[in-house]
Amino acid sequence: MKEAATETSRRPSKPRSGACCSELPKDYGQDLLMFGGYTEDESMNREATNETWLFSLAEDLWSKVTCKSSDIPR
């Protein structure tokens, strides 16, 4: 799973709401997977995102995951 990560940071690119988050099985370590949601800019304009992020609880680090599909979330 971590091989697909493309960038790491202490937090995702923008704050978001409405994302789906799930804990991965113990075989993957202490990780959470977050997909989608809405981001807001300084003018409070909401935009849907299809970004996927992996959060390592052990390292306190987010990694952006590149997905094979480029479909827009519905």
N, C-alpha and C positions, 0 to 999 in steps of 0.2 A: 504494500500500500504506500509506504513512504517513498518508494522509488518514483512515484508519479508527481511528487511535490516539485513545484517550480520556483517558489520563493518562500522565504521565511521572514517573520517579523514578530514583534511582541503583541500585535493585534491585527485584525483584518484591515483592509484598505480604508474603509469607512464604517462608522457605527451603523448598525442595522437593527431592524425589528422584523418580527414575523418569520424568522428563519426556522428551519427544521434541524434539530440537533439530536444525535444519537450516540450512545456509547458503543464503541466497537468491542467485539469479543476479546477476552483476556489474551488470546493468542497474539493479538496485535499490540499488546502493551497497554498502557493507560492512556488511551486516545479517545477523543470525541470527534465526530464528523458533523460539520455544519453545512447545510445547503440552502441557497436562495435567501429569500427575505426581501426587504426594502431598505434602500439607503436614502439619506436625505442630504441635500447640500445646504449651504449657508442660508439660502432663501426658503428653506423648508419644503423644497420640491421633492416629492417621493419618486423613486425609480425602482422598478423590480430588478433584481439581480439573479443571475444563475451561477454565481461563483460558488465553489466548493472549497471549504477550508478544513484542515485537520489540526486539532489542538492536542498537543502533548502535555498531559498533566504532570508528568515526571520532569519535563524540561521547561514548562511554562512558556511554550513557544507555538505560534501558529504557522502553518505551512499551507500555501495556496496549492490546490490540486487542479491539474489540467484534466478536464473531462473529454472524452472522445466525441460527444455530441455538442453541437453548437445551437441546439434548439432554444428558443426563448421560452422562459417559464410561462405557464398559463394560469 
